[in-house]
C-alpha cells in the first residue's frame, strides 16, 4: 500500500503517476481541441455548431483546470523539497 501511494507522488528522480496522468490528459485534450477548432471555423451557424462550440468550451476548461492542478502540484512539491533542504541546512 505504501509503495502505491509513493508511486502516485513525485520524487527527486522521477514524476509520479498523478503528474503523468495530468500531463497526458492535457496532451490528449489538446490533440482533440485543435482539430475541433479548425472544424468549427468551416461550419455554418446553426444548432450543431452551437452544440459543438459548447463541447469545445467545456473541454477547454477541463484542460485549463487539469493544467492548473498539475502546475500547482509540481510547485507544491518543489516548495516542499526546498523547505526540507532549508531545514536540513539550518540544522547542520
MODELLER restraints for C-alpha pairs under 7 A, 6 or more apart:
rsr = mdl.restraints
at = mdl.atoms
rsr.add(forms.Gaussian(group=physical.xy_distance, feature=features.Distance(at['CA:7:A'], at['CA:16:A']), mean=5.51, stdev=0.5))
rsr.add(forms.Gaussian(group=physical.xy_distance, feature=features.Distance(at['CA:7:A'], at['CA:17:A']), mean=6.21, stdev=0.5))
rsr.add(forms.Gaussian(group=physical.xy_distance, feature=features.Distance(at['CA:8:A'], at['CA:16:A']), mean=4.76, stdev=0.5))
rsr.add(forms.Gaussian(group=physical.xy_distance, feature=features.Distance(at['CA:8:A'], at['CA:17:A']), mean=4.55, stdev=0.5))
rsr.add(forms.Gaussian(group=physical.xy_distance, feature=features.Distance(at['CA:8:A'], at['CA:18:A']), mean=5.46, stdev=0.5))
rsr.add(forms.Gaussian(group=physical.xy_distance, feature=features.Distance(at['CA:9:A'], at['CA:16:A']), mean=4.39, stdev=0.5))
rsr.add(forms.Gaussian(group=physical.xy_distance, feature=features.Distance(at['CA:9:A'], at['CA:17:A']), mean=6.61, stdev=0.5))
rsr.add(forms.Gaussian(group=physical.xy_distance, feature=features.Distance(at['CA:9:A'], at['CA:18:A']), mean=6.59, stdev=0.5))
rsr.add(forms.Gaussian(group=physical.xy_distance, feature=features.Distance(at['CA:10:A'], at['CA:16:A']), mean=4.20, stdev=0.5))
rsr.add(forms.Gaussian(group=physical.xy_distance, feature=features.Distance(at['CA:19:A'], at['CA:70:A']), mean=6.21, stdev=0.5))
rsr.add(forms.Gaussian(group=physical.xy_distance, feature=features.Distance(at['CA:22:A'], at['CA:66:A']), mean=6.06, stdev=0.5))
rsr.add(forms.Gaussian(group=physical.xy_distance, feature=features.Distance(at['CA:22:A'], at['CA:67:A']), mean=6.98, stdev=0.5))
rsr.add(forms.Gaussian(group=physical.xy_distance, feature=features.Distance(at['CA:22:A'], at['CA:70:A']), mean=6.05, stdev=0.5))
rsr.add(forms.Gaussian(group=physical.xy_distance, feature=features.Distance(at['CA:26:A'], at['CA:63:A']), mean=5.47, stdev=0.5))
rsr.add(forms.Gaussian(group=physical.xy_distance, feature=features.Distance(at['CA:26:A'], at['CA:66:A']), mean=6.71, stdev=0.5))
rsr.add(forms.Gaussian(group=physical.xy_distance, feature=features.Distance(at['CA:26:A'], at['CA:67:A']), mean=6.62, stdev=0.5))
rsr.add(forms.Gaussian(group=physical.xy_distance, feature=features.Distance(at['CA:29:A'], at['CA:63:A']), mean=6.33, stdev=0.5))
rsr.add(forms.Gaussian(group=physical.xy_distance, feature=features.Distance(at['CA:33:A'], at['CA:56:A']), mean=6.68, stdev=0.5))
rsr.add(forms.Gaussian(group=physical.xy_distance, feature=features.Distance(at['CA:40:A'], at['CA:49:A']), mean=6.77, stdev=0.5))
rsr.add(forms.Gaussian(group=physical.xy_distance, feature=features.Distance(at['CA:43:A'], at['CA:49:A']), mean=6.39, stdev=0.5))
